[in-house]
């Protein structure tokens, strides 16, 4: 590709971004300050996450915070479909000719260009770099191979409830609490994808189909398209429920378990789902136990799944799971679920290092005494077995602290927990 064509594409992409910042409401992201420290010196930040989660805008927001002179290019542009390894140097030259001495380079969806990691490796000693991608294994895997210990990766999720809240609430104000609850009801019925607020449910369906088609079927050259789509739909519809590969084999008619495991890993690598393991101190038990899948955005629960309106508890559980994943990255925590042989269960086990730090139940309707008793029994049993004293129940609207069997259990409404 010739230099002048590249300059025109880069220039038009820059104009599009500047127009977006002028004419649209840009939501500030919570993690900007946290991520900014990774670019204090020449370094590589790999910004990963599901497609259309806002990685491009996050990159620009970050550059504005850093007050850097940037060179930006998005490789998803159809005009760049034929870019080759040898064109990467021309892109660098185009940046210099257009913007002078740049200090920060943003390469958006760079995994689409063969040999990109060697180009990045050459620049990293003198430039700050942000590279984005919507496939965890492809991007971070290649970085790990070529840049051992020389990059930081960060996963960006769709917008959280705290990020979409358009006012700074006083949680002791009755009026503000009413506004928060109203905003949460709208958020729960919708999606966290930034474009949802412009285009509605249709964009969530489009994102779902793009993930399956572009990030999974095409990338991995999957021939059994119908079976793969059935698997994805089943997991997206049965989020928060346990699954085994033998059960999936019967449902999808994919007989080979190895193939099934690959298919599930493709869905996880593309950030459509997150698979949680059942917690066990014995690794073998953890591997063979049933697993749970959650979707990366509750919009998939609302607009892809079926009959979700009848089970708000599962929707609450998915919201909590994604929020825990957001928080776990900078807090260096791992998330599991727990279940014993008596079928007592805890929705989320939060582990830090070798210790279990917190046990969390999600219960939409805590007023039902039978439900409350079941949730508490699970917490108490897990607390004893896992030696964890921090016990939490996330509810629809109930807040209290209760002492049961010498254990303190905290109950907190979902809205308050989501606001941190």
C-alpha positions in Angstrom: 0.0 0.0 0.0 1.4 3.4 -0.9 2.2 6.1 1.6 -0.3 8.7 0.4 -3.2 6.3 0.7 -2.1 5.4 4.2 -2.0 9.0 5.2 -5.5 9.6 3.8 -6.9 6.7 5.8 -5.1 7.7 9.0 -6.2 11.3 8.6 -9.8 10.3 8.0 -9.9 8.0 11.0 -8.5 10.8 13.2 -11.2 13.2 11.9 -13.9 10.6 12.7 -12.7 10.3 16.3 -12.5 14.0 16.8 -16.0 14.4 15.4 -17.3 11.7 17.8 -15.7 13.6 20.8 -17.3 16.9 19.6 -20.8 15.6 18.9 -21.4 12.7 21.3 -21.5 12.2 25.0 -18.3 10.3 25.9 -18.6 8.3 29.1 -15.5 8.5 31.2 -14.3 5.0 32.3 -13.5 4.1 35.9 -10.2 2.4 35.2 -8.4 5.3 33.3 -6.4 6.3 36.4 -5.5 2.7 37.2 -4.3 2.0 33.7 -2.5 5.3 33.1 0.3 4.3 35.4 1.4 1.5 33.1 2.3 4.1 30.4 4.4 6.4 32.6 7.5 5.1 30.6 7.9 3.5 27.2 5.9 0.3 27.5 3.2 -1.7 25.8 -0.4 -1.8 27.1 -2.5 -4.6 25.5 -6.1 -3.5 25.8 -8.3 -6.6 25.5 -12.0 -7.2 25.6 -15.1 -8.1 23.7 -15.7 -6.2 20.4 -17.5 -2.9 20.7 -16.8 -2.6 24.4 -15.2 0.8 23.9 -11.5 -0.1 23.6 -10.9 2.6 20.9 -12.5 5.4 22.9 -10.7 4.2 26.1 -7.4 4.5 24.2 -8.1 8.0 23.2 -9.3 9.0 26.6 -6.1 7.6 28.0 -4.0 9.6 25.5 -5.8 12.8 26.5 -5.1 12.1 30.2 -1.4 11.5 29.4 -1.4 14.6 27.1 0.6 12.7 24.5 1.1 13.4 20.8 -0.5 10.3 19.3 -0.5 8.3 16.1 -3.7 6.3 15.8 -4.8 3.6 13.3 -7.7 1.2 13.3 -7.0 -2.0 11.3 -10.7 -3.0 11.2 -11.1 -0.4 8.4 -12.0 -2.2 5.2 -9.5 0.0 3.3 -6.7 -1.7 5.3 -7.7 -5.3 4.6 -4.7 -5.9 2.4 -2.1 -4.3 4.7 1.1 -6.4 4.9 4.0 -6.6 7.3 6.1 -4.3 5.1 3.4 -1.6 5.3 3.9 -1.2 9.0 7.0 1.0 8.5 5.0 3.1 6.1 2.3 3.6 8.7 5.0 4.8 11.1 6.3 7.2 8.4 2.8 8.5 7.8 2.4 9.3 11.5 5.6 11.3 11.5 4.6 13.2 8.3 1.1 13.9 9.6 1.7 14.6 13.3 5.5 15.2 13.8 7.3 13.6 16.7 4.7 11.3 18.2 5.3 9.7 21.6 2.3 7.4 21.9 1.1 4.9 19.2 -2.3 3.3 19.2 -2.7 0.2 17.0 -6.4 -0.7 17.1 -7.3 -4.4 16.4 -3.7 -4.9 15.3 -3.9 -8.7 15.4 -5.4 -8.5 11.8 -1.9 -7.8 10.5 0.6 -10.6 10.1 3.9 -9.9 11.9 2.6 -7.0 14.0 4.3 -8.3 17.2 7.8 -7.9 15.7 7.0 -4.3 14.7 5.7 -3.5 18.2 8.8 -5.1 19.7 11.0 -2.8 17.7 9.1 0.4 18.8 8.7 -0.4 22.4 12.1 0.9 23.5 11.4 4.5 22.4 7.6 4.8 22.2 4.6 4.2 24.5 2.2 1.8 22.7 -1.4 0.8 23.2 -2.6 -2.2 21.1 -6.2 -3.4 21.2 -7.8 -6.7 20.3 -10.9 -8.7 20.8 -9.3 -12.1 21.1 -7.5 -12.8 24.4 -5.3 -15.8 23.3 -4.3 -14.3 19.9 -3.2 -11.0 21.2 -1.8 -11.7 24.7 -0.4 -15.1 23.5 1.7 -13.6 20.8 2.8 -10.8 23.1 3.8 -13.4 25.7 5.8 -15.3 23.0 7.7 -12.3 21.7 7.7 -9.8 24.6 8.1 -11.8 27.8 7.7 -9.4 30.7 7.6 -6.3 28.6 3.9 -5.6 28.4 0.9 -5.2 30.6 -2.5 -6.5 29.5 -5.8 -5.1 30.7 -9.4 -6.4 30.0 -12.0 -3.8 29.3 -15.6 -4.8 29.9 -18.8 -3.1 28.6 -20.0 -0.1 30.7 -20.7 -0.8 34.3 -23.7 0.6 36.2 -21.4 3.0 38.0 -20.1 4.3 34.7 -23.5 4.9 33.1 -24.9 6.7 36.2 -25.1 10.3 35.0 -24.9 12.0 38.4 -22.9 11.8 41.5 -25.3 10.3 44.1 -25.6 10.9 47.8 -26.4 7.4 49.0 -27.9 8.9 52.2 -30.4 10.9 50.2 -33.9 9.4 49.7 -34.3 11.3 46.5 -30.9 10.2 45.1 -31.6 6.5 46.1 -34.9 6.6 44.2 -33.0 8.0 41.1 -30.3 5.3 41.5 -32.9 2.5 41.7 -34.7 3.8 38.6 -31.4 4.0 36.7 -30.5 0.5 37.7 -33.9 -0.9 36.5 -33.3 0.7 33.1 -29.7 -0.6 33.0 -30.8 -4.2 34.0 -33.3 -4.2 31.2 -30.8 -3.0 28.6 -27.0 -3.5 28.0 -23.6 -2.1 28.9 -22.4 -1.9 25.3 -21.8 1.8 24.6 -23.6 1.7 21.3 -26.8 0.3 22.9 -27.6 3.7 24.2 -27.7 5.0 20.6 -29.1 2.0 18.6 -31.0 -0.2 21.1 -31.4 -3.9 21.3 -30.6 -4.5 17.6 -26.9 -3.6 18.1 -26.6 -6.2 20.9 -27.9 -8.9 18.5 -25.4 -7.7 15.9 -22.5 -7.8 18.3 -23.4 -11.3 19.3 -23.5 -12.5 15.6 -20.3 -10.7 14.8 -18.5 -12.5 17.7 -19.7 -15.9 16.5 -19.0 -15.2 12.8 -15.9 -13.1 12.8 -14.1 -13.9 16.1 -14.9 -17.7 16.2 -16.2 -19.3 12.9 -13.9 -17.5 10.5 -10.9 -17.2 12.7 -10.9 -20.8 13.7 -12.2 -22.1 10.3 -15.1 -24.0 12.0 -16.9 -26.2 9.5 -19.7 -27.3 11.8 -21.3 -23.9 11.9 -24.8 -25.0 12.9 -23.6 -27.1 15.9 -21.3 -24.3 17.0 -24.1 -21.7 17.0 -26.3 -24.1 18.9 -23.6 -24.5 21.5 -23.1 -20.7 21.8 -26.9 -20.2 22.1 -27.2 -22.9 24.7 -24.5 -21.5 26.9 -25.7 -17.9 26.5 -29.3 -19.0 27.4 -28.2 -21.1 30.4 -25.8 -18.7 31.9 -25.2 -19.3 35.7 -26.2 -22.9 35.3 -23.8 -25.8 35.6 -22.7 -27.7 32.5 -20.5 -30.7 31.7 -19.0 -31.6 28.4 -20.9 -34.9 28.3 -24.2 -33.0 28.7 -23.2 -30.5 26.0 -22.3 -33.4 23.7 -25.9 -34.8 24.0 -27.5 -31.4 23.5 -25.4 -30.2 20.5 -24.7 -33.6 18.9 -21.0 -32.8 18.9 -19.7 -36.2 20.0 -16.0 -35.4 20.3 -15.3 -33.9 23.8 -12.0 -32.5 22.6 -13.8 -30.5 19.9 -16.4 -29.3 22.4 -13.7 -28.1 24.8 -12.1 -26.2 21.9 -15.4 -24.6 20.9 -16.0 -23.4 24.5 -12.5 -22.0 24.6 -13.1 -20.1 21.4 -16.2 -18.5 22.9 -14.2 -17.6 26.0 -11.3 -16.2 24.1 -13.6 -14.0 22.1 -15.1 -12.7 25.5 -18.6 -13.9 24.8 -18.6 -16.0 27.9 -16.6 -16.5 31.1 -16.3 -20.0 32.4 -16.1 -20.4 36.2 -14.6 -23.5 37.8 -16.1 -25.1 40.9 -13.7 -24.3 43.8 -11.7 -27.1 45.2 -8.3 -27.2 46.9 -7.6 -30.3 44.8 -6.8 -29.4 41.2 -8.1 -32.8 39.8 -11.5 -32.3 41.4 -11.6 -28.7 40.1 -10.9 -30.0 36.5 -13.5 -32.8 36.5 -16.3 -30.9 38.3 -19.1 -29.2 36.4 -18.5 -25.6 35.3 -20.6 -22.5 34.9 -20.7 -20.0 32.1 -21.7 -16.3 32.4 -22.1 -13.9 29.5 -19.9 -10.8 29.3 -22.8 -8.4 29.1 -26.3 -8.7 30.5 -27.7 -7.5 27.1 -27.1 -11.0 25.8 -29.2 -12.3 28.7 -32.0 -9.9 27.7 -31.9 -10.1 23.9 -30.3 -13.4 23.0 -31.5 -15.7 25.8 -35.1 -16.9 26.3 -37.5 -16.6 29.3 -35.0 -14.5 31.3 -37.8 -12.1 32.4 -39.1 -14.9 34.6 -35.8 -15.3 36.5 -34.4 -12.0 37.7 -32.2 -13.9 40.2 -30.1 -15.3 37.4 -29.8 -11.9 35.7 -28.7 -10.4 39.0 -26.1 -13.2 39.3 -24.7 -12.5 35.8 -24.4 -8.7 36.7 -22.5 -9.6 39.9 -20.2 -12.0 38.1 -19.2 -9.4 35.4 -18.6 -6.8 38.1 -16.4 -9.2 40.1 -14.4 -9.8 36.9 -14.0 -6.0 36.5 -12.7 -5.7 40.0 -10.6 -8.8 40.1 -8.0 -7.6 37.6 -6.6 -4.7 39.7 -7.2 -6.5 43.0 -5.4 -9.7 41.8 -8.3 -12.0 42.7 -9.7 -15.2 41.2 -13.4 -16.0 41.0 -15.0 -19.5 41.5 -18.3 -21.0 42.6 -18.6 -23.7 45.3 -20.8 -26.7 45.8 -20.6 -29.7 48.2 -21.9 -33.3 48.0 -25.2 -32.2 49.8 -25.8 -29.7 47.0 -25.3 -26.7 49.2 -23.9 -23.9 47.0 -22.3 -20.5 47.0 -22.5 -18.4 43.9 -19.1 -16.8 44.1 -15.9 -17.6 45.9 -13.3 -14.8 45.8 -9.8 -16.0 46.2 -6.6 -14.0 46.7 -3.4 -15.9 46.6 -3.9 -19.1 48.6 -6.7 -17.7 50.7 -10.5 -17.4 50.2 -11.2 -13.8 50.9 -15.0 -13.6 50.5 -18.1 -15.7 49.9 -21.0 -14.2 48.0 -24.6 -15.2 47.5 -26.9 -13.4 45.1 -30.5 -13.5 46.1 -33.2 -11.4 44.3 -36.0 -12.2 46.7 -34.7 -12.5 50.2 -38.2 -12.1 51.7 -38.9 -15.7 50.8 -37.9 -17.5 54.1 -37.1 -20.8 52.4 -34.9 -19.1 49.9 -33.1 -17.1 52.6 -32.5 -20.2 54.7 -31.0 -22.1 51.7 -28.7 -19.2 50.8 -27.5 -18.9 54.4 -27.0 -22.6 54.9 -24.7 -22.6 51.8 -22.7 -19.7 53.2 -22.3 -21.2 56.6 -21.2 -24.5 55.3 -18.7 -23.0 52.8 -17.5 -20.6 55.5 -16.5 -23.5 57.8 -15.0 -25.6 55.0 -13.1 -22.8 53.3 -12.2 -20.9 56.5 -13.6 -17.6 55.3 -15.4 -15.1 57.6 -16.4 -12.5 55.0 -19.9 -13.5 54.1 -22.1 -11.4 51.8 -25.6 -11.7 50.3 -26.4 -9.3 47.5 -30.2 -8.6 47.4 -32.7 -6.6 45.5 -33.4 -4.1 48.3 -32.6 -5.6 51.7 -29.8 -4.3 53.8 -28.7 -5.6 57.2 -26.1 -7.4 59.2 -27.2 -10.7 60.9 -25.4 -12.9 63.4 -26.0 -16.6 62.7 -24.1 -19.4 64.4 -21.4 -16.9 65.5 -21.0 -15.8 61.9 -21.7 -12.2 60.7 -23.6 -12.1 57.4 -23.9 -8.8 55.6 -26.9 -8.2 53.3 -26.5 -5.4 50.8 -28.7 -4.1 47.9 -27.4 -4.7 44.4 -27.4 -0.9 43.6 -25.2 -0.1 46.6 -22.8 -3.0 45.9 -22.4 -2.0 42.2 -21.5 1.6 43.2 -18.6 0.1 45.3 
